Amino acid sequence: MTGKRMRVFGVMAALAVAFSTATVHDTFAFDIDENSREREQIANENSQMQEEIMNNRQELKDKRVYRRELQREIQSLAAKIKESNEKISGLNKDIKEKQTQIDQKLEGIADRLELLRTRLRAIYMAGDTSSLEIILGAKDFSDLIDKSQMMKNVSDYDSSLIKELQKKMDVISAEQKELKSKKSEVEKEKKSLEENKKKMNELSEENEKLIEELLDENEKLNLDIKANEERQKVLEEALDQYNREMADKARQERIAQLIERQKQNRLNAQNDPEILVKPEGDEYVWPCPGYSYLTALFAEERYYGSHGAIDIAGAGIYGANVIACASGIVFSVNTTCPHDYGKEASCGCGGGYGNYIMIDHLNGKVSIYAHLSGLIVDVGDEVQAGQVIGYVGTTGYSTGPHLHFETRYDGVRYDPLLEFE
């Protein structure tokens, strides 16, 4: 670090220390370390919550995929249950038809049985009492068939007819039994499907609940992050305010010192009005690179006295870069002049300087850059030699675009060209 930068930082550090120990805590009660710790803690919390949100998002993605799979499975089971219901309905219809057929056959057998009874009565009239008692004592058709002895007394025609009816009944009964067995199997399958569907629905409900919980958790995390960001914003604003107050205090202290020194310099100049020659100090750089035509010199006489500066001009100079001739601190600026055009009389802005910049080089020297069209530095800014600080214009008392470049030592003007010999 150069001696000049050490001096700049030394002044700023001294002012900051003095300000912090004398007035800051009394005025702002601001703990910068606690502010930093809080901001770091909030940043860590937000980072953890963001990571948790990302994990939840991945889990949500998986849960939603799982939900789609469950929904497809439930739809498939519902379709199978519907198919089973249709099968059961068809089997019930078939079973009912078979029962109708059986009932019809039973009616036919009953008719034949009545005919047989009539015939048997005839046999009875013939005197075969024992056989008649057996036949008439039969409880039903099946019981009648079991009475094999009785069949000997029945005509071949009736016996053949009854056997044929019995055979058809056996076929229909077997078919009906088979249908009932199929119905039982389908009902069992349907019951299994319904149980599986119930499980799928339970899993789906549980998955939906987890999805809702994850969404609620993410919403809460987002709200917490938002709350943290608000806290972070408050802390940062408090820190910015603290820094602004610190910088403002430092600037005010520095400006007060400069004003006091200038007052003393004016008193000294009254006692010793000798025009100063080039004072000791760092070498300067030309304040308007690329333009060296001088339209006014330091000693040029004006109606108000000696010009006391040099005017740098040239074709196309308007808007050209103006740079700091040496390192220092900006202690005064003016940006309020809107009259950026050539004029024959002063508009009064900036005391005739228009828009200007004044830099203290911290070695008793001050440089002034006047009639600017624009500035890119402000009071309290530390600038380095060669740094762009503004742009050439024609504000203030100026007949055309040029840079009014003025140098002072301990408040007394001296010829700027002495710095470039």
C-alpha positions in Angstrom: 0.0 0.0 0.0 1.3 3.4 -0.9 1.9 6.1 1.6 -1.0 8.1 0.1 -3.4 5.2 0.5 -2.1 4.6 4.0 -2.9 8.2 4.9 -6.4 7.9 3.4 -7.2 4.8 5.3 -5.5 6.2 8.4 -7.8 9.2 8.3 -10.9 7.2 7.6 -10.0 4.6 10.3 -9.3 7.3 12.9 -12.5 9.0 12.1 -14.4 5.7 12.3 -12.9 4.7 15.6 -13.5 8.2 17.1 -17.1 8.1 15.8 -17.8 4.6 17.1 -16.4 5.3 20.5 -17.8 8.8 21.0 -21.2 8.8 19.3 -22.3 5.7 17.4 -23.4 3.6 20.3 -25.1 6.5 22.0 -27.0 7.4 18.8 -27.8 4.1 17.2 -27.2 1.3 19.8 -26.2 -0.9 16.9 -24.3 -4.2 17.4 -22.6 -5.0 14.1 -21.3 -8.4 15.3 -24.8 -9.5 16.5 -26.2 -8.3 13.2 -23.7 -10.4 11.3 -24.4 -13.4 13.5 -28.1 -13.1 13.0 -27.8 -12.8 9.2 -25.5 -15.8 9.1 -27.9 -17.8 11.2 -30.8 -16.8 9.0 -28.8 -17.7 5.8 -28.0 -21.2 7.3 -31.6 -21.7 8.3 -32.8 -20.8 4.8 -30.2 -23.1 3.3 -31.4 -26.0 5.4 -35.1 -25.3 4.7 -34.3 -25.0 1.0 -32.6 -28.4 1.1 -35.6 -29.8 3.0 -38.0 -28.4 0.3 -35.9 -30.0 -2.4 -36.1 -33.3 -0.7 -39.8 -32.9 -0.1 -40.3 -32.1 -3.8 -38.5 -35.3 -4.8 -40.6 -37.3 -2.3 -43.7 -35.5 -3.7 -42.7 -36.5 -7.2 -42.3 -40.2 -6.1 -45.7 -40.1 -4.2 -47.5 -38.7 -7.2 -46.0 -41.4 -9.4 -47.1 -44.0 -6.8 -50.6 -42.4 -6.7 -50.9 -42.8 -10.5 -49.9 -46.5 -10.2 -52.5 -47.0 -7.4 -55.2 -45.3 -9.5 -54.4 -47.5 -12.5 -54.5 -50.6 -10.2 -57.8 -49.5 -8.6 -59.3 -48.8 -12.1 -58.1 -52.3 -13.2 -59.7 -53.9 -10.1 -62.9 -52.0 -10.6 -63.1 -53.2 -14.2 -62.5 -56.8 -13.0 -65.2 -56.5 -10.3 -67.6 -55.1 -12.9 -66.7 -58.1 -15.1 -67.3 -60.4 -12.1 -70.7 -58.8 -11.4 -71.6 -59.3 -15.1 -70.6 -63.0 -14.8 -72.6 -63.4 -11.6 -75.6 -61.8 -13.2 -75.3 -64.1 -16.2 -74.8 -67.2 -14.0 -77.9 -66.2 -11.9 -79.9 -65.9 -15.1 -78.6 -69.3 -16.2 -79.3 -70.9 -12.8 -82.8 -69.4 -12.9 -83.4 -70.8 -16.4 -82.2 -74.2 -15.2 -84.5 -74.1 -12.2 -87.4 -73.2 -14.6 -86.5 -76.3 -16.7 -86.3 -78.4 -13.6 -89.7 -77.1 -12.4 -91.1 -77.9 -15.9 -89.7 -81.5 -15.7 -91.1 -81.9 -12.3 -94.5 -80.9 -13.5 -94.2 -83.5 -16.3 -93.1 -86.1 -13.8 -96.0 -85.2 -11.6 -98.4 -85.7 -14.5 -96.9 -89.0 -15.3 -97.0 -89.9 -11.6 -100.7 -89.2 -11.5 -101.2 -91.3 -14.5 -99.2 -94.1 -12.9 -101.3 -93.8 -9.7 -104.4 -94.3 -11.9 -102.9 -97.4 -13.4 -101.8 -98.6 -10.0 -105.4 -98.3 -8.8 -106.3 -100.6 -11.6 -103.7 -103.0 -10.4 -105.1 -102.7 -7.0 -108.6 -103.5 -8.3 -106.9 -106.6 -9.7 -106.0 -107.6 -6.2 -102.2 -106.9 -5.8 -102.7 -105.1 -2.5 -99.3 -105.4 -1.0 -97.7 -103.8 -4.1 -100.3 -101.0 -4.1 -99.7 -100.2 -0.4 -96.0 -99.8 -1.1 -96.5 -97.6 -4.1 -99.2 -95.5 -2.5 -97.0 -95.1 0.6 -94.1 -93.5 -1.4 -93.3 -90.0 -0.1 -92.1 -88.6 -3.4 -90.9 -89.4 -6.8 -87.4 -90.3 -5.7 -88.8 -92.6 -3.0 -91.0 -94.2 -5.6 -87.9 -94.9 -7.8 -86.2 -96.6 -4.9 -89.1 -99.0 -4.6 -87.6 -101.4 -7.2 -90.1 -104.1 -6.4 -92.9 -101.7 -7.4 -91.4 -101.2 -10.9 -92.3 -104.8 -11.7 -95.9 -103.9 -11.6 -95.5 -100.8 -13.8 -95.9 -101.2 -17.6 -92.7 -101.0 -19.7 -94.0 -97.8 -21.2 -94.4 -96.0 -17.9 -91.1 -97.3 -16.6 -89.3 -96.1 -19.7 -90.9 -92.7 -19.6 -90.1 -92.1 -15.9 -86.5 -93.2 -16.4 -86.2 -90.8 -19.3 -87.6 -87.9 -17.2 -85.3 -88.8 -14.4 -82.3 -88.8 -16.7 -83.2 -85.3 -18.0 -83.6 -84.1 -14.5 -80.3 -85.5 -13.5 -78.6 -83.6 -16.5 -80.4 -80.4 -15.6 -79.5 -80.7 -11.9 -75.9 -81.4 -12.8 -75.8 -78.3 -15.0 -77.5 -76.3 -12.3 -74.9 -77.6 -9.8 -72.1 -76.7 -12.1 -73.5 -73.2 -12.6 -73.8 -72.7 -8.8 -70.2 -73.9 -8.4 -69.1 -71.4 -11.1 -71.1 -68.7 -9.4 -69.5 -69.6 -6.1 -66.0 -69.3 -7.7 -66.9 -66.0 -9.3 -68.2 -64.6 -6.1 -65.1 -65.8 -4.3 -63.0 -64.1 -7.0 -65.1 -60.9 -6.7 -64.7 -60.9 -3.0 -60.9 -61.1 -3.4 -61.0 -58.3 -6.0 -63.0 -56.2 -3.6 -60.6 -56.8 -0.8 -57.7 -55.9 -3.0 -59.6 -52.8 -4.2 -60.2 -51.8 -0.6 -56.5 -52.2 0.2 -55.6 -50.1 -2.9 -58.1 -47.4 -1.8 -56.6 -47.4 1.7 -53.1 -47.1 0.3 -54.3 -44.3 -2.0 -55.9 -42.5 0.9 -52.7 -42.9 2.9 -50.6 -41.7 0.0 -52.9 -38.7 -0.5 -52.5 -37.9 3.2 -48.7 -38.0 2.8 -48.9 -35.8 -0.2 -51.0 -33.2 1.7 -48.6 -33.3 4.6 -45.6 -32.7 2.3 -47.4 -29.9 0.6 -48.4 -28.4 4.0 -44.8 -28.8 5.2 -43.4 -27.1 2.0 -45.9 -24.3 2.4 -44.8 -23.8 6.0 -41.2 -23.9 5.0 -41.8 -21.4 2.3 -43.5 -19.1 4.8 -40.6 -19.6 7.2 -38.2 -18.7 4.4 -40.2 -15.7 3.5 -40.3 -14.6 7.2 -36.5 -15.2 7.4 -36.0 -13.1 4.2 -38.0 -10.3 5.8 -35.9 -10.5 8.9 -32.8 -10.6 6.7 -34.0 -7.6 4.9 -34.6 -5.7 8.1 -31.1 -6.7 9.3 -29.5 -5.6 6.1 -31.3 -2.3 6.1 -30.2 -1.7 9.7 -26.6 -2.5 8.6 -26.9 -0.3 5.5 -28.3 2.5 7.7 -25.4 2.0 10.2 -22.9 2.1 7.4 -24.5 5.2 5.9 -24.5 6.9 9.2 -20.9 6.0 9.8 -19.8 7.2 6.4 -21.9 10.3 6.8 -20.3 11.1 10.1 -16.9 10.4 8.7 -17.6 12.7 5.8 -19.0 15.4 8.1 -15.9 15.2 10.3 -13.6 15.3 7.3 -15.5 18.3 5.7 -15.4 20.1 9.0 -11.7 19.6 9.2 -11.2 20.9 5.6 -13.4 23.9 6.3 -11.4 24.7 9.4 -8.1 24.3 7.6 -9.3 26.5 4.8 -10.3 29.2 7.2 -6.8 29.0 8.7 -5.3 29.1 5.3 -7.2 32.2 4.4 -5.9 33.8 7.6 -2.4 32.7 6.7 -2.8 34.1 3.2 -3.8 37.5 4.5 -0.6 37.6 6.5 1.6 36.3 3.7 0.0 36.9 0.2 3.0 35.6 -1.7 1.9 33.6 -4.8 3.0 30.0 -4.2 5.1 28.2 -6.7 4.7 24.5 -7.3 4.4 22.8 -3.8 5.9 19.5 -3.0 3.7 16.5 -3.6 2.8 13.5 -5.8 3.0 13.9 -9.6 -0.3 14.6 -11.3 -1.9 13.0 -14.4 -3.6 15.1 -17.1 -7.3 15.5 -16.1 -8.7 15.2 -19.6 -6.9 12.5 -21.6 -6.7 13.1 -25.3 -7.3 16.9 -25.1 -4.5 19.4 -24.4 -5.6 22.6 -26.2 -5.8 25.4 -23.6 -8.3 28.2 -24.2 -7.4 30.0 -21.0 -4.3 30.1 -18.7 -3.8 30.5 -15.0 -2.7 34.2 -15.1 -5.2 35.3 -17.7 -6.9 38.5 -16.5 -10.7 38.5 -16.4 -13.1 41.2 -15.3 -13.2 39.7 -11.9 -9.4 39.3 -11.7 -7.0 36.6 -12.5 -8.5 33.4 -14.1 -6.8 31.3 -11.5 -7.1 28.0 -13.5 -6.6 26.5 -17.0 -9.4 25.8 -19.5 -8.9 22.6 -21.5 -10.9 22.4 -24.8 -10.8 21.0 -28.3 -13.0 19.6 -31.1 -15.4 16.9 -29.8 -14.5 17.4 -26.2 -18.1 17.5 -25.0 -18.8 14.4 -22.9 -15.1 13.4 -22.8 -13.8 11.6 -19.6 -12.6 13.7 -16.8 -10.2 11.9 -14.5 -8.8 12.5 -11.0 -5.4 14.1 -11.4 -4.2 12.4 -8.1 -5.6 10.2 -5.4 -7.7 11.7 -2.7 -11.2 12.1 -1.2 -14.1 13.9 -2.8 -15.2 16.6 -0.3 -17.6 18.7 -2.3 -19.7 18.4 -5.5 -22.5 20.1 -7.3 -25.0 18.3 -9.6 -27.8 20.8 -9.7 -27.0 22.8 -12.8 -29.3 22.0 -15.8 -27.9 24.7 -18.0 -25.6 22.5 -20.1 -25.1 24.9 -23.1 -22.9 27.8 -24.1 -23.9 31.2 -22.6 -22.6 34.8 -22.4 -23.5 35.2 -18.7 -23.4 33.1 -15.6 -26.5 31.1 -14.8 -25.4 31.4 -11.2 -25.2 27.6 -10.6 -22.4 26.4 -8.4 -21.1 29.9 -8.1 -20.4 30.0 -11.8 -18.6 26.6 -11.7 -21.9 24.8 -12.7 -21.6 21.1 -11.9 -18.2 20.5 -10.3 -16.1 18.1 -8.2 -13.5 19.1 -5.5 -10.9 16.6 -4.4 -8.7 16.8 -1.3 -5.4 15.1 -1.9 -4.6 14.9 1.8 -1.3 16.7 1.4 -2.6 20.3 1.5 -3.5 20.2 -2.2 -7.0 20.4 -3.7 -8.1 20.0 -7.3 -11.3 21.4 -8.8 -13.1 20.2 -12.0 -15.8 22.5 -13.2 -18.5 23.0 -15.9 -19.2 19.2 -16.0 -22.1 17.6 -17.9 -22.2 14.7 -15.4 -20.6 13.2 -12.3 -20.0 9.6 -11.2 -18.6 10.2 -7.7 -20.1 11.7 -4.6 -18.9 13.4 -1.4 -16.8 11.0 0.7 -15.7 8.8 -2.2 -12.1 7.8 -2.2 -10.7 8.2 -5.8 -7.4 7.1 -7.4 -5.2 8.9 -9.8 -6.6 8.3 -13.4 -10.0 7.3 -12.2 -12.9 8.6 -14.2 -14.9 11.0 -12.1 -17.2 12.8 -14.6 -17.6 14.2 -18.1 -16.8 17.4 -19.8 -19.7 19.8 -20.3 -20.6 23.5 -20.4 -22.7 24.1 -17.3 -22.4 27.2 -15.1 -20.7 30.3 -16.5 -19.3 28.7 -19.7 -19.4 29.9 -23.3 -18.8 26.4 -24.7 -17.7 22.8 -23.8 -14.4 22.8 -21.8 -12.9 21.6 -18.6 -12.1 24.3 -16.0 -9.2 22.7 -14.0 -8.1 24.4 -10.9 -5.5 23.6 -8.2 -5.0 24.9 -4.7 -2.5 24.5 -2.0 -3.6 25.2 1.6 -6.5 27.1 0.1 -4.4 29.3 -2.3 -4.7 28.9 -6.0 -1.6 28.1 -8.0 -0.9 27.3 -11.7 -1.9 23.7 -12.5 0.7 23.5 -15.3 3.3 23.5 -12.5 2.2 20.0 -11.8 3.1 18.8 -15.3 6.6 20.3 -15.8 
